[in-house]
């Protein structure tokens, strides 16, 4: 049995606007400690064991049994006391808007107790997930739970999140003026909606996903650091700083001895064509 494992499953088609991937994370040692790269918001169920976070701004929090981790804007240090099992799903911005009744920017780089948002239904889902062991069974339980949250939530303008996602994919250095023009909203409205659904203003989002996509390209050996310099980085030092800020590791380490958690999370890029493009590429 592996000391640490992370298995993924793609959501069904009806949920691909709302979720990135489901995952089952298992730690079979007494203590696991590593850096997790900047990411989407997460819905997580602590089925066994305990965990703690130190976010990019230095803030530390224990992880509740049922938790919403807000969008992160830098590498997060994670401690897990095992044996431990965590089942969860990444929340795309449209998913956040549909089921979480708070502004994403108010919980950026923070974790909150999901039972305070979802009540008894969340506890019932936790109990059912603990009783199941197979990934497929856990995905079915979580799918039913999340569908019930979406049905009882508030639909957000998916045209906006699709427009922002397309903008982030358009290049490694997308311009905010282009997003404003595409949405036909004021810059202030665009920034407000991005903070509400993505947890950060457009400029920071573009930096985050540029660094994450560059890290994937480096890890796959598809380009070198010098070849990325025409993709919005000022120079090699800037490229190194940005990638280190958002992934927690340097380009040299990404191309060589990649840390365990980053290596495992990059496995979701194998789901291209089955999940949102932004998820598969970053």
C-alpha positions in Angstrom: 0.0 0.0 0.0 1.4 3.4 -1.0 2.3 5.8 1.8 0.3 8.6 0.0 -2.1 8.2 -2.9 -4.5 10.4 -4.8 -7.1 9.0 -7.1 -9.3 11.1 -9.4 -12.7 10.7 -11.0 -14.4 13.1 -13.5 -17.8 14.4 -12.7 -20.8 13.5 -14.8 -21.6 15.9 -17.7 -24.3 17.7 -15.8 -21.8 18.9 -13.2 -18.8 19.8 -15.4 -19.7 23.5 -15.2 -19.7 23.3 -11.4 -16.9 20.9 -10.4 -13.4 20.2 -11.5 -12.7 16.6 -10.4 -13.6 14.3 -7.5 -10.6 12.9 -5.6 -9.8 10.4 -2.9 -6.6 11.3 -0.9 -5.2 8.7 1.4 -2.3 8.9 3.8 -1.0 5.7 5.3 1.7 7.1 7.5 1.6 9.0 10.8 2.4 12.4 9.4 2.4 13.8 5.9 3.6 17.3 5.2 4.0 19.1 1.9 3.2 22.2 -0.2 0.0 22.3 -2.3 0.0 24.7 -5.2 -2.5 27.6 -5.7 -5.9 26.1 -6.6 -9.6 26.4 -7.0 -11.9 26.4 -4.0 -12.5 22.9 -2.6 -15.3 21.0 -0.8 -13.6 18.3 1.4 -14.8 15.6 3.8 -12.3 14.4 6.4 -13.2 10.8 6.6 -10.3 9.8 8.8 -7.4 11.6 10.4 -6.9 15.3 10.9 -5.3 18.1 8.9 -4.0 21.6 9.1 -3.2 24.4 6.6 -0.7 27.3 6.5 -1.8 29.6 3.7 0.3 31.9 1.5 -0.3 34.8 3.8 1.0 32.9 6.9 -2.5 32.2 8.4 -2.9 28.8 9.9 -6.1 26.8 10.5 -7.1 23.3 11.4 -9.4 21.6 8.8 -12.9 20.9 10.0 -14.4 17.4 9.3 -16.5 19.0 6.5 -14.8 22.0 5.0 -14.8 24.6 2.2 -11.3 25.7 1.4 -11.5 29.1 -0.4 -9.6 29.8 -3.6 -5.8 30.0 -2.9 -3.5 32.6 -4.3 -0.2 31.0 -3.5 1.3 27.7 -2.2 -0.4 26.3 0.9 1.6 24.2 3.4 -0.4 21.1 4.4 0.0 18.8 7.4 -2.0 15.6 7.6 -1.9 13.3 10.7 -2.7 9.8 9.5 -3.8 7.3 8.8 -6.1 9.7 6.9 -8.6 9.7 4.1 -10.0 12.9 2.5 -12.7 12.8 -0.2 -13.4 16.0 -2.0 -14.1 17.9 -5.2 -12.8 21.1 -6.7 -15.4 23.9 -7.0 -15.3 25.8 -10.2 -16.4 29.4 -10.0 -19.9 28.6 -11.3 -20.1 25.9 -8.6 -19.1 28.4 -5.9 -21.7 30.8 -7.0 -24.4 28.1 -7.1 -23.8 26.6 -3.7 -21.8 28.9 -1.5 -23.6 31.9 -0.2 -20.6 34.1 0.6 -18.2 36.1 -1.6 -15.2 33.9 -2.6 -12.8 36.7 -1.9 -13.9 36.8 1.8 -12.5 33.2 2.3 -9.5 33.3 -0.1 -6.7 31.5 1.6 -9.0 30.4 4.4 -11.0 27.3 5.3 -14.5 27.3 6.8 -16.8 24.7 8.4 -19.2 23.6 5.7 -21.7 22.3 8.2 -22.4 26.0 9.0 -23.5 26.4 5.3 -25.1 23.1 4.5 -26.4 21.8 7.9 -27.6 18.3 8.5 -27.4 17.2 4.9 -23.6 17.6 5.0 -23.3 15.4 8.1 -25.5 12.8 6.4 -23.2 12.9 3.3 -20.1 12.5 5.6 -21.6 9.5 7.3 -22.5 7.9 3.9 -19.0 8.6 2.5 -17.4 7.0 5.6 -19.5 3.9 5.1 -18.4 3.6 1.4 -14.9 2.6 0.5 -14.8 2.4 -3.3 -14.2 5.6 -5.3 -17.2 5.1 -7.5 -19.5 4.7 -4.5 -18.1 7.9 -3.0 -18.5 9.8 -6.2 -22.2 8.7 -6.4 -22.8 9.9 -2.8 -21.1 13.3 -3.4 -22.8 13.8 -6.8 -26.3 13.4 -5.2 -25.3 15.8 -2.3 -23.9 18.5 -4.6 -26.9 18.2 -7.0 -29.2 18.9 -4.0 -27.1 21.9 -3.1 -27.3 23.3 -6.6 -31.0 22.7 -6.8 -31.5 24.6 -3.6 -29.0 27.3 -4.3 -28.9 30.5 -6.4 -27.9 30.2 -10.1 -25.1 32.5 -11.1 -24.4 34.0 -14.5 -22.6 31.1 -16.2 -22.0 33.2 -19.3 -19.7 35.3 -17.1 -17.6 32.3 -15.8 -17.4 30.8 -19.2 -16.2 34.1 -20.6 -13.6 34.5 -17.9 -12.4 30.9 -18.3 -12.1 31.4 -22.1 -10.1 34.6 -21.4 -7.7 32.9 -19.0 -7.1 30.2 -21.7 -6.7 32.7 -24.5 -3.0 33.2 -23.8 -0.5 33.0 -21.0 -0.7 36.7 -20.6 -4.4 37.8 -21.1 -5.2 41.5 -20.9 -7.8 42.7 -18.5 -9.0 45.3 -21.1 -9.9 42.3 -23.4 -12.0 40.7 -20.7 -13.9 44.0 -20.0 -14.6 44.4 -23.7 -15.8 40.8 -24.1 -18.2 41.0 -21.1 -19.5 44.5 -22.0 -19.4 45.3 -18.3 -17.5 48.1 -16.6 -14.1 47.3 -15.2 -15.5 47.7 -11.7 -18.3 45.2 -12.4 -15.8 42.7 -13.8 -13.6 43.0 -10.8 -16.5 42.6 -8.4 -17.8 39.5 -10.1 -14.4 37.9 -10.4 -13.8 38.5 -6.6 -17.3 37.1 -5.9 -16.8 33.9 -7.9 -13.1 33.4 -8.4 -11.8 35.0 -5.2 -9.4 37.4 -6.9 -9.4 40.3 -9.4 -8.7 39.5 -13.0 -5.0 40.5 -13.0 -4.2 38.2 -10.1 -6.2 35.4 -11.8 -4.2 35.8 -15.0 -0.9 35.6 -13.0 -2.1 32.6 -11.1 -3.1 30.5 -14.1 -0.1 31.7 -16.2 2.2 30.2 -13.5 0.2 27.0 -13.1 0.0 26.4 -16.8 3.7 27.1 -17.2 4.4 24.6 -14.4 2.5 21.9 -16.2 4.4 22.6 -19.5 7.7 22.4 -17.6 6.7 19.2 -15.8 5.7 17.5 -19.1 9.0 18.6 -20.7 7.2 20.6 -23.4 9.2 23.8 -22.9 12.2 25.2 -20.9 12.1 28.2 -18.7 13.8 30.3 -21.4 11.1 29.3 -23.9 8.4 30.6 -21.6 9.8 34.1 -21.6 7.7 35.3 -24.5 4.5 34.2 -22.6 4.1 37.3 -20.4 7.1 36.9 -18.1 9.5 39.9 -18.0 12.6 37.8 -17.7 13.9 34.5 -16.3 13.9 35.8 -12.7 10.3 36.9 -13.0 9.3 33.5 -14.4 11.0 31.7 -11.5 9.5 34.0 -8.9 5.9 33.6 -10.3 6.1 29.9 -10.6 7.6 29.5 -7.1 4.9 31.8 -5.6 1.9 29.9 -7.1 3.3 26.4 -6.9 5.7 26.4 -4.0 8.5 24.9 -6.0 11.1 26.3 -8.5 11.1 25.5 -12.2 14.3 23.5 -11.6 12.6 21.2 -9.1 9.5 20.9 -11.4 11.7 19.6 -14.1 13.6 17.3 -11.7 12.7 16.2 -8.2 9.0 17.3 -8.1 7.5 17.3 -4.6 4.9 14.5 -3.9 1.7 16.6 -3.6 2.4 18.7 -6.7 3.2 15.5 -8.7 -0.1 13.9 -7.5 -2.3 16.9 -8.2 -0.9 17.2 -11.8 -2.4 13.8 -12.5 -5.7 15.6 -13.2 -4.3 17.0 -16.4 -4.9 13.5 -17.8 -8.6 14.2 -17.8 -8.4 16.5 -20.8 -11.7 16.3 -22.7 -13.7 15.1 -19.7 -13.4 18.1 -17.4 -13.3 21.9 -17.9 -10.3 22.9 -20.0 -8.9 25.2 -17.3 -8.7 22.2 -15.0 -7.0 19.9 -17.4 -4.4 22.5 -18.4 -3.5 23.8 -15.0 
